[in-house]
Amino acid sequence: ETTAFAEARSAPIVAELEARHGAGLLARLAARLVAIAALAGEAVALAGAGRSGDAPDLFQRKAEGTGIGEVGTARGRLRHFVEVADGRVRRYHIAAPTDWNFSPAGPVRAALSAIAGDGRGRIEERARLMIGAFDPCVDYVLKVA
């Protein structure tokens, strides 16, 4: 899983909510708030670094001719991998958080499987909230059977 919840799981408020209520909607939305607060702090730090000329290096070199770029997004960690040889891109791969979180055996499936027993309208409402807690950036079609 690569979500705000996975990133902020050790934050005291998120850990407490997960211990009391499980890894459901409440803990996941609290994790998103923790992530937003952290982003505000990072923005202030980056603004200060830009003024001092000590901007952080946002890219990592893995080896000669290859590179990995990684950034935290609203949906989780987004990674790009590139391999360049003879001035040409030989391989390029994107590891998107949506692909991980919504994989057939991924955490969204597990979370949605746990939603049951409240009747069709309530299940659909809870499922939409849970999907939004995992990934607020993509459109989807939800079918409740």
C-alpha positions in Angstrom: 0.0 0.0 0.0 1.2 3.5 -0.8 -1.2 6.1 0.6 -1.2 8.9 3.0 -2.2 6.3 5.6 0.8 4.2 4.9 3.1 7.2 5.1 1.5 8.6 8.3 0.6 5.4 10.1 3.2 6.0 12.8 1.9 9.5 13.7 0.4 9.3 17.2 -3.2 10.3 16.2 -3.3 7.9 13.2 -1.8 5.0 15.3 -4.4 5.7 18.1 -7.3 5.7 15.6 -6.1 2.6 13.9 -5.7 0.8 17.3 -9.2 1.8 18.3 -11.1 1.6 15.1 -8.9 -0.4 12.6 -7.5 0.8 9.3 -10.8 2.2 8.0 -12.1 5.5 6.9 -11.5 7.4 10.1 -7.8 6.5 10.4 -7.2 7.0 6.6 -8.8 10.5 6.6 -6.8 11.5 9.7 -3.7 10.3 7.9 -4.5 12.6 5.0 -4.8 15.5 7.5 -1.4 14.6 8.9 0.0 14.5 5.4 -1.4 17.9 4.6 0.2 19.4 7.7 3.5 17.9 6.7 3.3 19.3 3.2 2.7 22.8 4.6 6.0 22.4 6.6 7.8 21.1 3.6 6.6 24.0 1.5 7.9 26.5 4.0 11.3 24.7 4.1 11.6 24.6 0.3 10.7 28.3 0.1 13.5 29.0 2.6 16.0 26.8 0.8 15.2 28.4 -2.5 16.1 31.8 -1.0 19.4 30.6 0.5 20.5 28.8 -2.7 20.5 25.4 -1.0 17.6 23.9 -2.8 17.3 20.1 -2.1 18.3 17.6 -4.7 15.0 16.0 -5.7 16.5 13.3 -7.9 18.6 10.2 -7.1 21.0 8.6 -9.5 20.8 4.8 -9.2 23.7 4.0 -11.5 25.3 5.3 -14.7 22.6 5.7 -17.3 19.7 5.0 -15.0 17.7 7.2 -12.7 14.8 7.1 -10.3 12.5 10.0 -9.5 10.1 9.7 -6.6 7.6 12.1 -5.2 4.7 12.0 -2.7 1.4 12.7 -4.3 -2.2 12.9 -3.0 -2.6 9.2 -3.9 0.7 8.0 -2.5 4.3 7.5 -3.7 4.8 8.0 -7.5 8.0 6.6 -8.9 9.6 7.0 -12.4 12.5 4.8 -13.6 14.5 5.6 -16.7 17.4 3.9 -18.4 19.3 5.8 -21.0 22.0 4.3 -23.3 23.7 5.9 -26.3 21.6 9.0 -25.8 18.3 7.2 -26.1 15.7 6.1 -23.6 15.9 2.3 -23.4 13.5 1.6 -20.6 11.0 3.8 -18.8 8.6 2.6 -16.1 6.1 4.4 -13.9 5.0 2.9 -10.6 1.8 4.8 -9.9 0.1 4.6 -6.5 -3.2 3.8 -8.2 -1.8 0.7 -9.8 -0.5 -0.6 -6.4 -3.5 0.4 -4.3 -6.2 -0.8 -6.8 -4.4 -4.0 -7.8 -6.6 -7.1 -7.7 -5.1 -8.2 -4.3 -4.4 -4.6 -3.1 -5.5 -2.7 -0.1 -8.6 -1.1 -1.7 -10.0 -4.5 -2.4 -9.4 -5.5 1.2 -11.0 -2.3 2.5 -14.0 -2.6 0.3 -14.5 -6.3 1.3 -14.7 -5.2 4.9 -17.7 -2.9 4.2 -20.8 -5.0 4.6 -24.1 -5.3 6.4 -25.6 -1.8 6.2 -27.8 -2.1 3.2 -27.1 -1.2 -0.4 -27.3 2.6 -0.1 -25.1 2.7 3.0 -22.6 0.3 1.5 -22.3 2.4 -1.7 -21.9 5.6 0.4 -19.2 4.0 2.5 -17.4 2.5 -0.5 -17.3 5.9 -2.3 -15.8 7.5 0.9 -13.2 4.7 1.2 -12.2 4.9 -2.5 -11.8 8.7 -2.1 -9.7 8.2 1.0 -7.4 5.9 -1.0 -7.2 7.9 -4.2 -8.9 11.3 -4.6 -7.4 11.8 -8.1 -9.1 9.3 -10.4 -12.5 8.8 -11.8 -14.1 5.4 -11.3 -17.3 3.4 -11.8 -18.7 1.7 -8.7 -21.1 -1.2 -9.0 -22.7 -2.6 -5.9 -24.1 -6.1 -6.4 
